[in-house]
Amino acid sequence: MPGEVLGAPPRRTRSVCAAPSPEPPEPRREEAVETLRYAVNGFLSAIRADRAGPEGPIDVDADGTRYRLLAALADELDLDNERLARVLGLTAPAVRDLLAVHGREGLVEAVRAGRGRGGSVARLTPAGRRELYRLDALFRESWESAFADLPAEELRTAARVLSRLSGALMSSR
């Protein structure tokens, strides 16, 4: 090979991002990790596209956005609009608009924040909880059909991988 010194050990090339390893990784495993990395990047792109909506930064009629809002409120964390916006990955004005739309529909209401804090937070109404259950059933059915061809053990493995990815993302904050 050009540039090699006769008698010297062969040069190994490696990514500048990877720490040197004592032994080369098994090729199939390295390929599988790279495939996972591309799949996760594609998944994150799909989430960003879903959040963007088909017509601008937010589509209040989108079931996905509605579900995320209602599910976040169901956790009853007393999130103000700023923190709720961060949880949903939206701007504070977009969340304010969403809460107004869902308030007019009777799905959410403003209540006084608990634990001695001032201001108000949004909470689900009984109608909002019913809507959340309806959407949850729709998404569950959709997921069941999307993964009908995968065995339960593969689904559990995928769940473990996503859990580890979540842990890796959270620990990097």
C-alpha positions in Angstrom: 0.0 0.0 0.0 1.4 3.5 -0.8 2.8 5.3 2.2 3.5 2.2 4.2 6.8 1.5 5.7 8.1 -2.0 5.0 8.2 -4.2 8.1 5.9 -1.8 10.1 2.7 -3.1 11.5 -0.3 -2.4 9.2 -2.1 0.9 9.8 -5.5 0.7 11.2 -8.0 3.4 10.4 -10.7 4.4 12.9 -13.3 7.1 13.4 -12.0 10.2 15.1 -15.1 9.9 17.4 -14.4 6.4 18.6 -12.0 5.6 21.4 -9.3 3.0 20.5 -10.5 -0.5 21.3 -8.2 -3.3 22.4 -9.6 -5.6 19.8 -11.6 -4.9 16.6 -15.4 -5.2 17.0 -17.1 -8.1 15.4 -18.1 -6.9 11.9 -21.7 -8.0 12.1 -22.2 -6.2 15.5 -20.6 -3.0 14.3 -22.9 -3.1 11.3 -25.9 -3.7 13.5 -25.0 -0.8 15.8 -24.6 1.4 12.7 -28.0 0.3 11.4 -29.6 1.1 14.8 -28.0 4.6 14.7 -29.4 5.3 11.2 -32.8 3.9 12.4 -32.9 6.2 15.4 -31.9 9.2 13.4 -34.8 8.4 11.0 -37.1 8.0 13.9 -36.1 11.3 15.4 -36.6 13.0 12.0 -40.1 11.5 11.8 -40.9 12.9 15.3 -39.7 16.3 14.2 -41.8 16.1 11.0 -44.8 15.0 13.1 -44.4 18.0 15.4 -44.0 20.4 12.5 -47.4 19.2 11.2 -48.5 19.4 7.6 -49.3 23.2 7.6 -46.7 25.1 9.6 -45.4 24.8 13.1 -48.6 23.4 14.7 -51.8 21.8 13.5 -54.3 21.9 16.4 -56.4 19.3 14.7 -53.6 16.7 14.6 -54.4 13.7 16.7 -50.7 13.3 17.6 -50.4 16.8 19.0 -53.7 16.5 20.8 -52.7 13.2 22.3 -49.3 14.5 23.5 -50.9 17.5 25.1 -53.6 15.4 26.9 -51.1 12.8 27.9 -48.8 15.4 29.4 -51.7 17.0 31.3 -52.8 13.6 32.5 -49.5 13.3 34.4 -50.8 16.2 36.6 -47.3 17.7 37.1 -48.6 21.2 37.4 -46.6 22.4 34.5 -46.8 26.1 33.6 -47.1 27.0 29.9 -43.3 27.4 29.5 -42.5 24.0 31.0 -45.4 22.4 29.2 -44.0 23.8 25.9 -40.6 22.3 26.6 -42.2 18.9 27.4 -44.2 19.0 24.1 -41.3 20.5 22.0 -43.5 23.5 21.1 -43.3 27.2 21.6 -45.1 28.8 24.5 -47.5 30.7 22.2 -48.3 27.5 20.4 -49.1 25.8 23.7 -51.3 28.8 24.7 -53.2 28.4 21.4 -53.6 24.7 21.9 -54.9 25.2 25.4 -57.4 27.8 24.2 -58.7 25.5 21.5 -58.9 22.5 23.8 -60.5 24.7 26.5 -63.2 25.7 24.1 -63.8 22.0 23.4 -64.1 21.4 27.1 -61.1 19.1 27.3 -58.9 21.2 29.5 -59.4 23.8 32.2 -57.2 26.3 34.1 -56.8 25.6 37.8 -54.8 27.3 40.5 -51.3 25.8 40.7 -50.7 23.6 43.7 -48.0 23.5 46.3 -48.2 27.2 47.2 -47.3 28.4 43.8 -49.1 31.3 42.2 -50.7 31.4 38.8 -52.7 28.7 37.1 -52.0 25.5 35.2 -54.0 23.4 32.8 -55.7 20.2 33.8 -57.8 17.6 32.0 -61.5 17.7 32.4 -63.5 14.4 32.5 -64.2 15.0 28.8 -60.5 15.5 28.2 -59.7 12.2 30.0 -62.3 10.4 27.8 -60.7 11.9 24.7 -57.3 10.8 25.9 -58.6 7.2 26.3 -60.2 7.3 22.9 -57.0 8.5 21.2 -55.0 6.0 23.2 -57.2 3.1 21.9 -56.7 4.4 18.3 -52.9 4.6 18.7 -52.8 1.2 20.4 -54.7 -0.3 17.5 -52.4 1.4 15.0 -49.3 0.1 16.8 -50.7 -3.4 17.0 -51.2 -3.6 13.3 -47.8 -1.9 12.5 -45.9 -4.5 14.5 -48.2 -7.5 14.0 -45.4 -9.4 12.2 -42.8 -9.1 15.0 -42.6 -11.7 17.7 -43.1 -10.5 21.3 -39.4 -11.1 22.2 -38.2 -8.7 19.4 -40.7 -6.1 20.7 -39.3 -6.5 24.2 -35.7 -6.1 22.8 -36.7 -3.0 20.9 -38.2 -1.6 24.2 -35.0 -2.3 26.0 -33.0 -0.5 23.3 -35.3 2.5 23.4 -35.0 2.6 27.2 -31.2 2.6 27.0 -31.3 5.4 24.3 -33.5 7.4 26.6 -31.1 6.9 29.5 -28.2 7.9 27.2 -30.0 11.1 26.1 -31.0 12.0 29.7 -27.6 11.5 31.1 -26.0 13.8 28.5 -28.0 16.8 29.7 
